[in-house]
Amino acid sequence: MALLKQLPLHFEFRANQTFNDYFSGSNLEIINHLQNCISRHGEKQVFIWGESGLGKSHLLQACCHQAQNIELSSFYFDLSPSDLPDASLLKGLDEFDIVCFDNIDQIVGHEDWEIAFFNFYNLHRDQDHILILSANCPPNDIAIKLPDLKTRLNWGLTLKIQPLSDEEKVTALIFKANQMGFEITPKAVRFLLSHKNRNISSLWTLLTKLDHASLAAKRKLTIPFLKQILSEESREE
């Protein structure tokens, strides 16, 4: 697509971050709203917020996957305060059917970004396109200095992503392990939850390490084997 060549950056789809790969827990309603949004049966603007590590990035990537499946153009970008790109990134994005910005709160205090995003927002909305945003807090709590932009961030549907309960984490880890092609018992998962960081992103990373260790040793993930892996990991740290 010629438009993509004009952009200073483009994004890569994360293959395992579709709606089918997401364990919804108490967040099934959010998935339904996002899917309806992408299929143009729901809101044209959705703002997802919640603490880090709950899968907001995954959901935004999933939106882009669904858009691709129905032949809509999409763009995803994760805004980082340590590496915020030039606001010219927004030039041309208004032509995309669906635009997803992760951590939109990171543009706070950057006047060039606030003004450029406001202009992009208006152009994009005028073309009846879809905008999906995420942050760690609701739009009212974002200290945007441009009043009209702050108002626009509140125009759409705002949804809070809910953390998983301990039992949901057990189910989620078993679900993820099955997707990765190996088995882990509820007893083994509860052992992990009692000994490791319970942040779900950290647990996904740990599952990959466990999968590799299991394959290398040709052993099932029993609790004695898990103790050995965690012990070795602690020594490496």
Buried (B, 14 or more C-beta within 10 A) or exposed (E): EEEEEEBEEEBEBBEBBBBEBBBBBEBEEBBEBBBBBBEEEBBBBBBBBBEEBBBBBBBBBBBBBBBEEEEBBBBBBBBEEEEBEEBEBBBBBBBBBBBBBBBBBBBBEBEEBBBBBBBBBBBBBEEEBBBBBBBBEBBEEBEBEBEEBBEBBEBBBBBBBBBBEEEBBBBBBBBBBEEBEBEBBEEBBBBBBEEBEBBBBEBBEBBEEBBEBBEEEEEEBBEEBBEBBBEEEEEEE
